[in-house]
Amino acid sequence: MSDKANNFYITTPIFYPNGTPHIGHAYTMIATDVLARFARLDGRNVRFLSGTDEHGQKMQQTAEKEGIAPIELATRNSAVFRDLLARLNCSNDDYIRTTEERHRVAVQALWKRMEENGDIYLGKYGGWYSVRQEAYFDESETTLGEDGVRREPLGSPVEWVEEESYFFKLSAYGDKLLEYYEAHPDFIGPNERRNEVVSFVKSGLKDLSISRTTFDWGIPVPGNPDHVMYVWVDALTNYITALGFPDEANALWDFWPGIHIIGKDIIRFHAVYWPAFLMSAGVALPKRVYAHGFLLNKGEKMSKSVGNVVDPFNLVEHFGLDPIRYFFLREVSFGQDGSYSDEGIGTRINSDLANGIGNLASRSLSMIVKNCDGQVPECGPLTDDDKAMLETADGVIATVRADMDKLAIHRALAAIIGVVSDADRYFAGQEPWALKKTDPERMATVLYVTAEVVRQVAILLQPAMPESAAKLLDLVAVPETERTFAHLGEAGRLKPGTPLEKPAPVFPRYVAPEE
């Protein structure tokens, strides 16, 4: 395998710092982080990017309302997104801001390549424009409300705007895109999003207005600084800016192409416009664009007006970081909408974590410390039950890897927790507490097998719960150098005689505060 073949590049969407982050931003950060951590533990060279998309009319208007310069607003709010990544223990290698000089260079280079390919021309544009969506809409896509306000499908007001504009010949790329989707069935996921994109492209693509003259907060068009680039040309390019584009001799360029994890509301930009720009510029397309669903608060879409927007910092403060990371990844089918509530989070923490892996670890390891001289016991002859238990633990990585490859994070976690349930049944069925009196050697073997399952489960849980999994691995005294997936199975078995400490509980039960 060449080094390049072992590279793994993954990105969050770059966040729009017009306001502060909400739980949806946290969800996409956590999911992307888990995929990055999984790939690292599986021996890949990983590059993980996040950042903020800071240009556009919305940013300019918000800054004007506050009486500050747009760059001040961008810097202040971008810092909060960066803080959230750190608070969520995300392992991103880079954080990009589209106001950085490296980005201006990259975007202008991409523009020039599209222009040299004959895909950019100057014209006039008139259309219904939504400041909130930073997009134009056909009149047929808008509705005139009883209040006399015309709105686009997601409900934000639109106004008629006419201006001189550069256009990108998107209409020339419809067939090329459809051919590409056909040849690369995994390019867009999940299937619902793929179908949505294919039907949008089949309905016919119009040329895209890609510059503005009505405001100046953006990257100037090369050769015509009266125009600034449309925010999506600017924003999408971040994914290659961070790998050194246009310098394709940069060592980081070997990481391209990568995987984009995004929310489903921006699928069109990532799966239609972005690949068309790259085709025009002669740059390889991303490997994959995968859109997750929305998080609903007790089944309701979050909105400021309803007052049910949850601050992710508060949620982590209340439940603890790893339980929150675990809950969102396990509870929600990745790619679909999901619902959450305090009760749901509490139930999941108690069933899977406190009563599940936490209880299995503390029961088995307490018995070892008490009855086996505080060290990993000798493993005697294995019965069929022992062998079956070890085979289950050794074999789950294959299932988990296949699920993670499909980005089915929820299924991968369910498979890992399934091993915990099997181990609970094994432990209860073997009754090591009874064997203590009748057959201490047999007891030692049962405890060894159970502790070995705890070791493997802890290794597999590291991407989702890095801190808690590390504590579990400390409990079974696994050296820091032996915590990757290469040490799963027989390659990393626990060594009898290794001293163990009395186990402290890693997952306390969640008790809801009294009103």
Secondary structure, 3 states (H helix, E strand, C coil): CCCHHHEEEEECCCECCCCCCCHHHHHHHHHHHHHHHHHHHCCCEEEEEEEECCCCHHHHHHHHHHCCCHHHHHHHHHHHHHHHHHHCCCCCCEEEECCCHHHHHHHHHHHHHHHHCCCEEEEEEEEEEECCCCEEECHHHCEECCCCCEECCCCCECEEEEEEEEEECHHHHHHHHHHHHHHCCCCEECHHHHHHHHHHHHCCCCCEECEECCCCCCCEECCEEEEEECHHHHHHCHHHHCCCCCCCCCHHHHHCCCEEEEEHHHHHHHHHHHHHHHHHHCCCCCCEEEEECCEEECCEECCCCCCCCCCHHHHHHHHCHHHHHHHHHHHCCCCCCEEECHHHHHHHHHHHHHHHHHHHHHHHHHHHHHHCCCECCCCCCCCHHHHHHHHHHHHHHHHHHHHHHCCCHHHHHHHHHHHHHHHHHHHHHHCHHHHHHHCHHHHHHHHHHHHHHHHHHHHHHCCCCHHHHHHHHHHCCCCHHHCCHHHCHHHHCCCCCCECCCCCCCCCCCCCCCC
